[in-house]
Amino acid sequence: MSLSEHYHTVRKKTETICSYLHTEDYIPQPVDFVSPPKWHLAHSTWFFETFLLTPYLPDYRVYNDDFGFLFNSYYNNVGKRVFRATRGNITRPSVAEVYSYRQYVDMHMDLLLQLKSGDATVHELIELGLQHEQQHQELLVTDIKYILGGNPIFPVYSEDINWEADQNKTSGFVTIPEGIYEIGHGGNGFSFDNEHGRHKVFLHEFTIANTLVTNAEYLEFINADGYSNFNYWLDEGWSWVTENKIDAPLYWYNVEGEWHNYTLAGLQKVDPDAIVTHISFYEAAAYAEWKHMRLPTEFEWETAAAQLDWGKRWEWTHSAYLPYPGFAKPDGALGEYNGKFMINKMVLRGASCATPKGHSRTTYRNFFHAAERWQFTGIRLVKL
């Protein structure tokens, strides 16, 4: 596939995700960590306009001078922006205008691809932009689910998408011998800067599950009063549970004594054989404590990954999101992509059912705050 074909395939996928929506679904922002679908459509387009068309396409005129302020996410080097929590207030431009913006940028990107067909720097930036858009495709899906999941009639996004019913296809445990292992991206192909700094780590022997925790297994924790016994919880986790009155995974509802969960196909009974999802780090750590087990470190996960069945849920590790040895942020705005977030977050490894194809690898480092659970997150355990 040529770079031009790859560009249009990725861009079309974003719009396909939105094709299930009604116009009213593009606007809401129920909480600050969820962005409206319209904002995702515009922001991913702004990325190409800002980092490619403006500096590399001669005589390019930005589509709208206000869009840089409205659709910049967190790039301080680029200029001022709206606060993240107020993205839902952007009722104008309209959804139709945002789609026109995408068409305008795509048309000029076609011209740039022709003019800079042999420019390696431009090609690398386009690939970064496409990887960035794929990240937003996953966020788009999970944000849409949160928006629709807050609707009291639990509307269906698509009856053909049943990711919440994913099940394990393997069983048992895998034992990794003690030794020195190399961690981090070291091969060909795309990688983000937070994967760089390939280095050696020493690991003691460990035994890791080849399955993720299921709904039935997690129900045992709930029924054993796991949410009301502080002994299982980290101190911050216990404060989170009590302050927010948490008693089940996100999107779970006890209806007349029977657990249901909101899925992309609407409200359904919890499938006991399916893999549990929408779990915070706090919940994952508490469940592990209750099971007299633990979460893997990100180094253990990466070392064992080739022998594991992974890719259905992002998997919490007990590793803080920190730079690898020798990590250095690039200069300028793109240096803000990952490095400045290396504080107060935990690493997740693998991929999820919402991750675009071709966007996952064993060295990929995802990261979220410990309380966040609107992504398709799950639990893999390691024996003590």
Beta strands, then each sheet from edge to edge (+ up, - down):
strand 1: 173-176
strand 2: 179-183
strand 3: 199-203
strand 4: 206-209
strand 5: 252-255
strand 6: 258-263
strand 7: 266-269
strand 8: 293-294
strand 9: 314-320
strand 10: 346-350
strand 11: 366-368
strand 12: 377-378
strand 13: 382-383
sheet 1: 1+ 4-
sheet 2: 2+ 3-
sheet 3: 5+ 6- 7+
sheet 4: 8+ 13-
sheet 5: 11+ 10- 9+ 12+
end
